[in-house]
Amino acid sequence: MICRMRGWDVTVHFTKTKLNGERKHDNWRIYIKPEGTIQRKKIEIENIGTQNFGKSGRKDYLYDLEIEGADNYSNGEVVFHNSKMKRWSECDVVVLGKHIVKGTKDVYNYYLGIDISPEYAAKLLDDKKLKKWVVALDGKKLITGVTNIRNLLKKKAKVRFFIYYGKSDNTKIKLDVGDVLRVTSEEVIRYENEAHPEAPLFRGYINRAMEPIPEKNVSDSLDVFNRLSLLEPKRVPIEELIRWHQESIKEKKFKGGGLYLPAPHAELIYAGKKVLVLKDRKYNIGGEVFLIFDHDKAYGYAMLGKPIKINTKTEFINLQPLHKVTEEEFKKYKWSLPLYAYPVVQFMPFSRPKKMKVPRGVQNFLLDAADYIVEESSLPPIAFLGERPVEILTEKTD
């Protein structure tokens, strides 16, 4: 059992197993509590190892606690007092470079990257804030610098392009440039591309090296990182929402409207595989929040960005990996150019799709869409604050 805890009082209880298989609760536990500037450990079970980290003089401590019990102990239960757990997102990234940690001989930090296409790299270079994170590998040589990357794209050089994802924590895992490393990130952060909204950039915050993945030679896809970047909704008291609003943080409330997408496109958004919504008309829906649904299910809330105009068939085909509309569907819908692509800026998925009784004849938008969900009488009010989904708490909210 491995967990990271922040706080100053943690107890771990165990169940002791008798030889005949019966179990009983004993008062075996680990108790960790800093007192003043001293970190104190009291361990009452043999063969249990703990590690803790913290700065003296603070009342807030950070622990990495790894517990390995003997075979006759099971069902570890962690009780947190004034503490919180952190969840880590697992992903596979490519090693772009490494260096030995100062003062050691076999401890490394690795520079990590996400594979991207030359076309995607070009779109990131058009954003003045994101362009510095685009790098390339020529064999095992790392190439950085916006000018150098532009020259490689202009020459159509046979190199691999990457988003610089971040640096790993210290590790003794030995890898070479080009190898794939599995890491767990405390957070996968999505950065919006102002020049090309359909091409965001992803970076990891606190990346712990887990294990090499020798059977792979490329990173996880951008779809994976996009999915990991979708945070679960925060539960925020209404008073806090009001305070945020007074501080001029952008707020977009769900006003009840639904956006119909024919199968399988709503489900593709839910799966994190579709990030552009195509329409044959220009609607004033940029920045609005919609309930996303198809013929019989609702999948969650989406906030859309400003539309991108698609003027040519070539542009339509080049953007297919993002909008997922096939040429057969183009003909079926009797569309003609230009089309308008609305980026899915943020998506708050339901824990599972909800059954919905959709009225006949709906083709684009549906007023009071949540009223047609048949699984429950009402949905909690939500809003997007600073482009992040939150659930508004009221006195009636559980």
C-alpha positions as a Markdown table, in Angstrom:
| # | Residue | x | y | z |
|---|---|---|---|---|
| 1 | Met | 0.0 | 0.0 | 0.0 |
| 2 | Ile | 1.5 | 3.3 | -1.1 |
| 3 | Cys | 0.0 | 6.7 | -0.4 |
| 4 | Arg | 1.0 | 10.3 | -0.1 |
| 5 | Met | -0.4 | 12.2 | 2.8 |
| 6 | Arg | -0.4 | 15.8 | 3.8 |
| 7 | Gly | -1.2 | 16.8 | 7.4 |
| 8 | Trp | 0.1 | 16.0 | 10.8 |
| 9 | Asp | -1.8 | 13.0 | 12.2 |
| 10 | Val | -2.0 | 9.7 | 10.4 |
| 11 | Thr | -3.0 | 6.2 | 11.8 |
| 12 | Val | -2.8 | 2.9 | 9.9 |
| 13 | His | -4.8 | 0.0 | 11.3 |
| 14 | Phe | -4.4 | -3.7 | 10.3 |
| 15 | Thr | -6.4 | -6.9 | 10.6 |
| 16 | Lys | -4.4 | -9.8 | 11.9 |
| 17 | Thr | -5.1 | -13.2 | 10.4 |
| 18 | Lys | -5.0 | -16.3 | 12.6 |
| 19 | Leu | -3.5 | -19.6 | 11.3 |
| 20 | Asn | -6.9 | -21.2 | 11.0 |
| 21 | Gly | -8.0 | -18.4 | 8.6 |
| 22 | Glu | -10.2 | -16.6 | 11.1 |
| 23 | Arg | -9.6 | -12.9 | 11.4 |
| 24 | Lys | -9.8 | -10.6 | 14.4 |
| 25 | His | -9.1 | -6.9 | 14.9 |
| 26 | Asp | -6.0 | -6.2 | 17.0 |
| 27 | Asn | -4.6 | -2.9 | 18.1 |
| 28 | Trp | -1.8 | -3.1 | 15.7 |
| 29 | Arg | -1.1 | 0.2 | 14.0 |
| 30 | Ile | 1.4 | 2.8 | 12.7 |
| 31 | Tyr | 1.0 | 6.2 | 14.2 |
| 32 | Ile | 2.9 | 9.2 | 12.8 |
| 33 | Lys | 2.7 | 12.7 | 14.3 |
| 34 | Pro | 5.1 | 15.6 | 14.0 |
| 35 | Glu | 5.3 | 17.5 | 17.3 |
| 36 | Gly | 6.6 | 21.0 | 17.1 |
| 37 | Thr | 9.7 | 20.8 | 14.9 |
| 38 | Ile | 10.2 | 17.1 | 15.5 |
| 39 | Gln | 8.9 | 14.3 | 13.4 |
| 40 | Arg | 8.1 | 11.3 | 15.5 |
| 41 | Lys | 7.3 | 7.8 | 14.4 |
| 42 | Lys | 5.8 | 5.1 | 16.6 |
| 43 | Ile | 5.7 | 1.7 | 14.9 |
| 44 | Glu | 3.9 | -1.1 | 16.6 |
| 45 | Ile | 4.1 | -3.8 | 13.9 |
| 46 | Glu | 7.3 | -5.6 | 12.9 |
| 47 | Asn | 8.4 | -5.7 | 9.3 |
| 48 | Ile | 6.6 | -2.4 | 8.5 |
| 49 | Gly | 8.8 | 0.2 | 6.9 |
| 50 | Thr | 7.9 | 3.9 | 6.7 |
| 51 | Gln | 9.4 | 7.0 | 5.2 |
| 52 | Asn | 8.4 | 10.5 | 5.8 |
| 53 | Phe | 9.6 | 13.9 | 4.5 |
| 54 | Gly | 8.9 | 17.3 | 5.9 |
| 55 | Lys | 10.5 | 20.6 | 6.8 |
| 56 | Ser | 11.0 | 21.4 | 10.4 |
| 57 | Gly | 9.4 | 24.5 | 11.8 |
| 58 | Arg | 6.1 | 23.9 | 9.9 |
| 59 | Lys | 2.8 | 22.6 | 11.0 |
| 60 | Asp | 2.1 | 21.0 | 7.7 |
| 61 | Tyr | 4.1 | 17.9 | 6.6 |
| 62 | Leu | 4.2 | 15.7 | 3.5 |
| 63 | Tyr | 4.7 | 12.0 | 3.9 |
| 64 | Asp | 5.4 | 9.2 | 1.4 |
| 65 | Leu | 4.3 | 6.2 | 3.3 |
| 66 | Glu | 5.0 | 2.7 | 1.9 |
| 67 | Ile | 3.8 | -0.2 | 4.0 |
| 68 | Glu | 4.9 | -3.8 | 3.5 |
| 69 | Gly | 3.4 | -6.2 | 6.0 |
| 70 | Ala | 4.1 | -9.9 | 6.7 |
| 71 | Asp | 1.8 | -12.5 | 5.2 |
| 72 | Asn | -0.3 | -12.7 | 8.3 |
| 73 | Tyr | -1.4 | -9.1 | 8.1 |
| 74 | Ser | -4.0 | -7.9 | 5.6 |
| 75 | Asn | -6.7 | -5.4 | 4.9 |
| 76 | Gly | -4.7 | -2.3 | 5.7 |
| 77 | Glu | -6.9 | 0.6 | 6.6 |
| 78 | Val | -5.6 | 4.2 | 6.6 |
| 79 | Val | -7.3 | 6.7 | 8.9 |
| 80 | Phe | -6.4 | 10.3 | 8.1 |
| 81 | His | -6.7 | 13.0 | 10.7 |
| 82 | Asn | -6.5 | 16.5 | 9.2 |
| 83 | Ser | -4.8 | 15.0 | 6.1 |
| 84 | Lys | -5.7 | 14.4 | 2.5 |
| 85 | Met | -4.8 | 11.9 | -0.2 |
| 86 | Lys | -3.4 | 12.8 | -3.6 |
| 87 | Arg | -4.3 | 10.9 | -6.8 |
| 88 | Trp | -1.8 | 10.2 | -9.5 |
| 89 | Ser | -2.4 | 9.9 | -13.2 |
| 90 | Glu | -0.4 | 7.1 | -15.0 |
| 91 | Cys | 1.0 | 7.7 | -18.5 |
| 92 | Asp | 3.8 | 6.5 | -20.8 |
| 93 | Val | 6.3 | 9.1 | -22.1 |
| 94 | Val | 9.5 | 9.1 | -24.1 |
| 95 | Val | 12.9 | 9.9 | -22.6 |
| 96 | Leu | 14.4 | 12.9 | -24.3 |
| 97 | Gly | 17.5 | 13.3 | -22.1 |
| 98 | Lys | 18.8 | 12.6 | -18.7 |
| 99 | His | 21.3 | 13.8 | -16.1 |
| 100 | Ile | 22.8 | 12.4 | -12.9 |
| 101 | Val | 21.6 | 13.9 | -9.7 |
| 102 | Lys | 24.4 | 16.0 | -8.1 |
| 103 | Gly | 26.3 | 14.0 | -5.4 |
| 104 | Thr | 25.2 | 10.6 | -6.7 |
| 105 | Lys | 26.4 | 8.1 | -9.2 |
| 106 | Asp | 23.3 | 6.1 | -10.1 |
| 107 | Val | 20.3 | 8.5 | -9.5 |
| 108 | Tyr | 18.8 | 10.1 | -12.5 |
| 109 | Asn | 16.4 | 12.8 | -13.6 |
| 110 | Tyr | 14.8 | 12.2 | -17.1 |
| 111 | Tyr | 13.5 | 14.8 | -19.5 |
| 112 | Leu | 10.2 | 13.5 | -20.9 |
| 113 | Gly | 8.2 | 14.0 | -24.1 |
| 114 | Ile | 4.9 | 13.3 | -25.8 |
| 115 | Asp | 5.0 | 12.2 | -29.4 |
| 116 | Ile | 3.3 | 14.7 | -31.8 |
| 117 | Ser | 3.1 | 14.9 | -35.6 |
| 118 | Pro | 4.9 | 17.7 | -37.6 |
| 119 | Glu | 1.5 | 19.3 | -38.3 |
| 120 | Tyr | 0.7 | 19.4 | -34.6 |
| 121 | Ala | 4.1 | 20.8 | -33.9 |
| 122 | Ala | 3.6 | 23.6 | -36.4 |
| 123 | Lys | 0.3 | 24.6 | -34.7 |
| 124 | Leu | 2.0 | 24.8 | -31.3 |
| 125 | Leu | 4.7 | 27.0 | -32.8 |
| 126 | Asp | 2.0 | 29.5 | -33.8 |
| 127 | Asp | 1.2 | 30.2 | -30.2 |
| 128 | Lys | 3.6 | 32.6 | -28.6 |
| 129 | Lys | 3.3 | 31.0 | -25.1 |
| 130 | Leu | 3.4 | 27.3 | -26.1 |
| 131 | Lys | 6.1 | 27.3 | -28.8 |
| 132 | Lys | 9.0 | 27.0 | -26.4 |
| 133 | Trp | 7.8 | 23.5 | -25.3 |
| 134 | Val | 8.1 | 22.0 | -28.8 |
| 135 | Val | 11.3 | 19.9 | -29.2 |
| 136 | Ala | 12.6 | 17.2 | -31.5 |
| 137 | Leu | 14.9 | 14.1 | -31.5 |
| 138 | Asp | 17.3 | 13.5 | -34.4 |
| 139 | Gly | 18.3 | 10.0 | -33.5 |
| 140 | Lys | 19.3 | 10.5 | -29.9 |
| 141 | Lys | 20.2 | 14.1 | -30.2 |
| 142 | Leu | 17.7 | 16.5 | -28.5 |
| 143 | Ile | 17.0 | 19.7 | -30.6 |
| 144 | Thr | 15.4 | 22.7 | -28.9 |
| 145 | Gly | 14.8 | 26.3 | -29.8 |
| 146 | Val | 11.9 | 27.7 | -31.8 |
| 147 | Thr | 14.1 | 28.7 | -34.8 |
| 148 | Asn | 15.7 | 25.2 | -35.0 |
| 149 | Ile | 12.3 | 23.5 | -34.8 |
| 150 | Arg | 10.9 | 25.8 | -37.6 |
| 151 | Asn | 13.9 | 24.9 | -39.8 |
| 152 | Leu | 13.3 | 21.2 | -39.3 |
| 153 | Leu | 9.7 | 21.6 | -40.2 |
| 154 | Lys | 10.6 | 23.7 | -43.3 |
| 155 | Lys | 13.1 | 21.1 | -44.5 |
| 156 | Lys | 10.6 | 18.2 | -43.7 |
| 157 | Ala | 13.5 | 16.6 | -41.8 |
| 158 | Lys | 13.0 | 13.0 | -40.7 |
| 159 | Val | 13.0 | 13.6 | -37.0 |
| 160 | Arg | 10.5 | 13.0 | -34.2 |
| 161 | Phe | 8.7 | 16.0 | -32.7 |
| 162 | Phe | 7.6 | 16.1 | -29.1 |
| 163 | Ile | 5.8 | 18.2 | -26.5 |
| 164 | Tyr | 8.2 | 18.6 | -23.5 |
| 165 | Tyr | 6.1 | 17.0 | -20.8 |
| 166 | Gly | 8.4 | 17.8 | -17.9 |
| 167 | Lys | 11.1 | 16.2 | -15.8 |
| 168 | Ser | 10.9 | 13.1 | -13.7 |
| 169 | Asp | 11.6 | 12.9 | -10.0 |
| 170 | Asn | 14.9 | 11.2 | -8.9 |
| 171 | Thr | 15.0 | 7.6 | -9.8 |
| 172 | Lys | 17.5 | 4.7 | -10.1 |
| 173 | Ile | 15.8 | 3.3 | -13.2 |
| 174 | Lys | 18.4 | 3.2 | -16.0 |
| 175 | Leu | 17.1 | 4.3 | -19.4 |
| 176 | Asp | 18.5 | 5.7 | -22.6 |
| 177 | Val | 17.2 | 8.5 | -24.9 |
| 178 | Gly | 14.2 | 7.2 | -26.9 |
| 179 | Asp | 13.1 | 4.7 | -24.3 |
| 180 | Val | 9.6 | 4.8 | -22.9 |
| 181 | Leu | 9.1 | 5.4 | -19.2 |
| 182 | Arg | 5.8 | 5.0 | -17.3 |
| 183 | Val | 5.3 | 7.8 | -14.9 |
| 184 | Thr | 2.6 | 8.8 | -12.5 |
| 185 | Ser | 1.8 | 12.6 | -12.6 |
| 186 | Glu | 0.2 | 14.4 | -9.7 |
| 187 | Glu | -1.6 | 16.5 | -12.4 |
| 188 | Val | -1.8 | 16.6 | -16.2 |
| 189 | Ile | -2.2 | 20.2 | -17.1 |
| 190 | Arg | -3.8 | 21.3 | -20.4 |
| 191 | Tyr | -2.7 | 24.6 | -21.9 |
| 192 | Glu | -5.0 | 26.2 | -24.5 |
| 193 | Asn | -3.6 | 27.1 | -27.9 |
| 194 | Glu | -4.9 | 30.6 | -28.7 |
| 195 | Ala | -3.8 | 30.3 | -32.4 |
| 196 | His | -5.2 | 26.8 | -32.9 |
| 197 | Pro | -7.8 | 25.8 | -30.2 |
| 198 | Glu | -7.9 | 22.3 | -31.6 |
| 199 | Ala | -4.2 | 21.8 | -30.7 |
| 200 | Pro | -3.7 | 22.2 | -26.9 |
| 201 | Leu | -0.5 | 21.4 | -25.1 |
| 202 | Phe | -0.1 | 19.0 | -22.1 |
| 203 | Arg | 2.4 | 19.0 | -19.3 |
| 204 | Gly | 2.9 | 17.0 | -16.2 |
| 205 | Tyr | 3.2 | 18.3 | -12.6 |
| 206 | Ile | 5.4 | 16.1 | -10.3 |
| 207 | Asn | 6.3 | 13.1 | -12.4 |
| 208 | Arg | 7.3 | 10.0 | -10.5 |
| 209 | Ala | 9.2 | 7.3 | -12.4 |
| 210 | Met | 7.5 | 3.9 | -12.1 |
| 211 | Glu | 8.9 | 1.4 | -14.7 |
| 212 | Pro | 10.4 | 1.2 | -18.1 |
| 213 | Ile | 8.1 | 0.0 | -20.9 |
| 214 | Pro | 10.4 | -1.8 | -23.4 |
| 215 | Glu | 7.6 | -3.2 | -25.5 |
| 216 | Lys | 6.7 | 0.4 | -26.6 |
| 217 | Asn | 8.6 | 2.9 | -28.7 |
| 218 | Val | 6.2 | 5.8 | -28.6 |
| 219 | Ser | 4.4 | 7.7 | -25.9 |
| 220 | Asp | 0.7 | 7.5 | -25.1 |
| 221 | Ser | -1.5 | 9.3 | -27.6 |
| 222 | Leu | -2.7 | 12.9 | -27.1 |
| 223 | Asp | -6.2 | 11.5 | -26.5 |
| 224 | Val | -4.9 | 9.9 | -23.3 |
| 225 | Phe | -3.4 | 13.1 | -22.0 |
| 226 | Asn | -6.5 | 15.1 | -22.9 |
| 227 | Arg | -8.6 | 12.6 | -20.9 |
| 228 | Leu | -6.2 | 12.8 | -17.9 |
| 229 | Ser | -6.4 | 16.6 | -18.0 |
| 230 | Leu | -10.2 | 16.6 | -17.5 |
| 231 | Leu | -10.4 | 17.2 | -13.8 |
| 232 | Glu | -13.3 | 15.8 | -11.7 |
| 233 | Pro | -15.7 | 18.6 | -10.7 |
| 234 | Lys | -14.8 | 20.4 | -7.5 |
| 235 | Arg | -17.6 | 20.8 | -5.0 |
| 236 | Val | -17.6 | 24.4 | -4.1 |
| 237 | Pro | -19.9 | 26.2 | -1.6 |
| 238 | Ile | -22.1 | 28.9 | -3.2 |
| 239 | Glu | -20.5 | 31.6 | -1.0 |
| 240 | Glu | -17.1 | 30.6 | -2.6 |
| 241 | Leu | -18.6 | 30.8 | -6.1 |
| 242 | Ile | -19.8 | 34.3 | -5.3 |
| 243 | Arg | -16.4 | 35.4 | -4.1 |
| 244 | Trp | -14.7 | 34.0 | -7.2 |
| 245 | His | -17.2 | 35.8 | -9.4 |
| 246 | Gln | -16.5 | 39.1 | -7.5 |
| 247 | Glu | -12.8 | 38.5 | -8.3 |
| 248 | Ser | -13.7 | 38.5 | -12.0 |
| 249 | Ile | -12.9 | 34.9 | -12.6 |
| 250 | Lys | -14.7 | 33.8 | -15.8 |
| 251 | Glu | -18.0 | 32.0 | -15.1 |
| 252 | Lys | -20.2 | 30.2 | -17.6 |
| 253 | Lys | -23.3 | 28.6 | -16.2 |
| 254 | Phe | -25.2 | 25.8 | -17.7 |
| 255 | Lys | -28.5 | 27.4 | -18.8 |
| 256 | Gly | -30.3 | 24.2 | -19.6 |
| 257 | Gly | -29.5 | 23.8 | -23.3 |
| 258 | Gly | -28.5 | 20.5 | -24.9 |
| 259 | Leu | -26.4 | 19.9 | -27.9 |
| 260 | Tyr | -27.5 | 16.9 | -30.0 |
| 261 | Leu | -24.7 | 14.9 | -31.8 |
| 262 | Pro | -25.5 | 11.8 | -33.9 |
| 263 | Ala | -24.0 | 8.6 | -32.8 |
| 264 | Pro | -21.1 | 7.9 | -32.2 |
| 265 | His | -20.0 | 11.5 | -31.8 |
| 266 | Ala | -21.3 | 12.3 | -28.4 |
| 267 | Glu | -19.8 | 9.1 | -27.1 |
| 268 | Leu | -16.5 | 9.9 | -28.7 |
| 269 | Ile | -16.4 | 13.2 | -26.7 |
| 270 | Tyr | -17.2 | 11.1 | -23.6 |
| 271 | Ala | -14.3 | 8.8 | -24.4 |
| 272 | Gly | -11.9 | 11.7 | -25.0 |
| 273 | Lys | -11.4 | 10.9 | -28.6 |
| 274 | Lys | -13.2 | 13.9 | -30.2 |
| 275 | Val | -12.3 | 17.5 | -29.4 |
| 276 | Leu | -14.0 | 19.3 | -32.3 |
| 277 | Val | -17.8 | 19.6 | -33.0 |
| 278 | Leu | -18.7 | 20.3 | -36.6 |
| 279 | Lys | -21.7 | 22.4 | -37.7 |
| 280 | Asp | -22.7 | 23.6 | -41.2 |
| 281 | Arg | -23.7 | 27.0 | -39.8 |
| 282 | Lys | -22.0 | 29.6 | -37.6 |
| 283 | Tyr | -23.8 | 29.7 | -34.3 |
| 284 | Asn | -23.1 | 32.1 | -31.5 |
| 285 | Ile | -22.3 | 29.3 | -29.0 |
| 286 | Gly | -18.6 | 30.0 | -28.2 |
| 287 | Gly | -18.1 | 29.9 | -24.5 |
| 288 | Glu | -21.5 | 28.4 | -23.8 |
| 289 | Val | -22.1 | 25.2 | -21.7 |
| 290 | Phe | -24.3 | 22.4 | -23.2 |
| 291 | Leu | -25.5 | 19.0 | -22.1 |
| 292 | Ile | -24.1 | 16.6 | -24.7 |
| 293 | Phe | -26.4 | 13.8 | -25.9 |
| 294 | Asp | -27.3 | 11.5 | -28.8 |
| 295 | His | -30.5 | 9.6 | -29.6 |
| 296 | Asp | -30.9 | 8.0 | -26.2 |
| 297 | Lys | -28.1 | 8.9 | -23.8 |
| 298 | Ala | -26.6 | 12.0 | -22.1 |
| 299 | Tyr | -22.8 | 12.0 | -21.5 |
| 300 | Gly | -21.9 | 15.2 | -19.6 |
| 301 | Tyr | -21.4 | 18.9 | -19.9 |
| 302 | Ala | -19.2 | 20.6 | -22.5 |
| 303 | Met | -18.0 | 24.2 | -22.9 |
| 304 | Leu | -17.4 | 25.1 | -26.5 |
| 305 | Gly | -14.8 | 27.5 | -27.8 |
| 306 | Lys | -15.0 | 30.0 | -30.7 |
| 307 | Pro | -15.5 | 28.3 | -34.1 |
| 308 | Ile | -12.8 | 27.6 | -36.6 |
| 309 | Lys | -13.9 | 28.0 | -40.3 |
| 310 | Ile | -13.2 | 25.0 | -42.6 |
| 311 | Asn | -13.1 | 26.3 | -46.1 |
| 312 | Thr | -11.7 | 23.4 | -48.1 |
| 313 | Lys | -11.9 | 19.6 | -48.3 |
| 314 | Thr | -8.2 | 19.4 | -47.5 |
| 315 | Glu | -8.8 | 21.2 | -44.2 |
| 316 | Phe | -11.7 | 18.9 | -43.4 |
| 317 | Ile | -9.6 | 15.8 | -44.0 |
| 318 | Asn | -6.6 | 17.3 | -42.0 |
| 319 | Leu | -8.8 | 17.9 | -39.0 |
| 320 | Gln | -10.5 | 14.5 | -39.2 |
| 321 | Pro | -8.4 | 13.0 | -36.3 |
| 322 | Leu | -10.0 | 15.8 | -34.1 |
| 323 | His | -13.6 | 15.9 | -35.3 |
| 324 | Lys | -14.0 | 12.2 | -36.3 |
| 325 | Val | -16.6 | 13.0 | -39.0 |
| 326 | Thr | -16.1 | 10.7 | -42.0 |
| 327 | Glu | -16.6 | 11.6 | -45.7 |
| 328 | Glu | -19.5 | 9.3 | -45.8 |
| 329 | Glu | -21.2 | 11.2 | -42.9 |
| 330 | Phe | -20.4 | 14.5 | -44.7 |
| 331 | Lys | -22.5 | 13.2 | -47.7 |
| 332 | Lys | -25.2 | 11.7 | -45.5 |
| 333 | Tyr | -25.7 | 15.0 | -43.7 |
| 334 | Lys | -25.8 | 16.8 | -47.1 |
| 335 | Trp | -23.2 | 19.3 | -45.9 |
| 336 | Ser | -21.4 | 21.8 | -48.0 |
| 337 | Leu | -18.4 | 24.0 | -47.3 |
| 338 | Pro | -17.7 | 26.1 | -45.4 |
| 339 | Leu | -18.1 | 24.2 | -42.1 |
| 340 | Tyr | -17.5 | 25.5 | -38.6 |
| 341 | Ala | -15.5 | 23.5 | -36.0 |
| 342 | Tyr | -16.2 | 24.3 | -32.3 |
| 343 | Pro | -13.4 | 23.2 | -29.9 |
| 344 | Val | -14.5 | 21.3 | -26.8 |
| 345 | Val | -12.6 | 23.6 | -24.4 |
| 346 | Gln | -13.7 | 21.6 | -21.3 |
| 347 | Phe | -15.8 | 18.5 | -20.7 |
| 348 | Met | -17.3 | 17.3 | -17.5 |
| 349 | Pro | -18.4 | 13.7 | -18.0 |
| 350 | Phe | -21.0 | 11.8 | -16.0 |
| 351 | Ser | -19.7 | 8.8 | -14.1 |
| 352 | Arg | -21.6 | 6.8 | -16.7 |
| 353 | Pro | -24.0 | 7.8 | -19.5 |
| 354 | Lys | -27.5 | 8.6 | -18.5 |
| 355 | Lys | -30.6 | 7.3 | -20.3 |
| 356 | Met | -32.5 | 10.0 | -22.1 |
| 357 | Lys | -35.8 | 10.2 | -23.9 |
| 358 | Val | -35.1 | 12.6 | -26.8 |
| 359 | Pro | -38.0 | 14.2 | -28.6 |
| 360 | Arg | -38.5 | 13.5 | -32.3 |
| 361 | Gly | -37.0 | 15.9 | -34.8 |
| 362 | Val | -34.1 | 17.2 | -32.7 |
| 363 | Gln | -31.2 | 17.9 | -34.9 |
| 364 | Asn | -29.0 | 20.5 | -33.2 |
| 365 | Phe | -30.2 | 22.1 | -29.9 |
| 366 | Leu | -32.7 | 21.2 | -27.2 |
| 367 | Leu | -34.1 | 23.6 | -24.6 |
| 368 | Asp | -34.2 | 22.3 | -21.0 |
| 369 | Ala | -32.4 | 19.2 | -22.1 |
| 370 | Ala | -31.8 | 17.8 | -18.6 |
| 371 | Asp | -35.6 | 17.4 | -18.2 |
| 372 | Tyr | -35.5 | 14.6 | -20.7 |
| 373 | Ile | -33.1 | 12.5 | -18.7 |
| 374 | Val | -35.2 | 9.6 | -17.4 |
| 375 | Glu | -32.9 | 8.2 | -14.7 |
| 376 | Glu | -33.3 | 11.0 | -12.2 |
| 377 | Ser | -35.6 | 13.9 | -11.6 |
| 378 | Ser | -33.0 | 16.6 | -11.6 |
| 379 | Leu | -29.3 | 17.2 | -12.0 |
| 380 | Pro | -27.1 | 19.3 | -9.7 |
| 381 | Pro | -26.4 | 22.9 | -11.0 |
| 382 | Ile | -22.9 | 23.3 | -12.5 |
| 383 | Ala | -20.8 | 26.0 | -13.8 |
| 384 | Phe | -17.4 | 26.4 | -15.4 |
| 385 | Leu | -15.1 | 28.8 | -13.5 |
| 386 | Gly | -11.8 | 29.7 | -15.0 |
| 387 | Glu | -12.7 | 27.0 | -17.6 |
| 388 | Arg | -12.9 | 24.3 | -15.0 |
| 389 | Pro | -16.2 | 22.5 | -14.1 |
| 390 | Val | -17.6 | 22.9 | -10.6 |
| 391 | Glu | -20.8 | 21.7 | -9.0 |
| 392 | Ile | -22.7 | 24.4 | -7.2 |
| 393 | Leu | -23.5 | 23.4 | -3.6 |
| 394 | Thr | -26.8 | 24.6 | -2.1 |
| 395 | Glu | -28.5 | 23.7 | 1.1 |
| 396 | Lys | -30.4 | 20.9 | -0.7 |
| 397 | Thr | -27.3 | 19.4 | -2.3 |
| 398 | Asp | -26.2 | 16.2 | -0.6 |
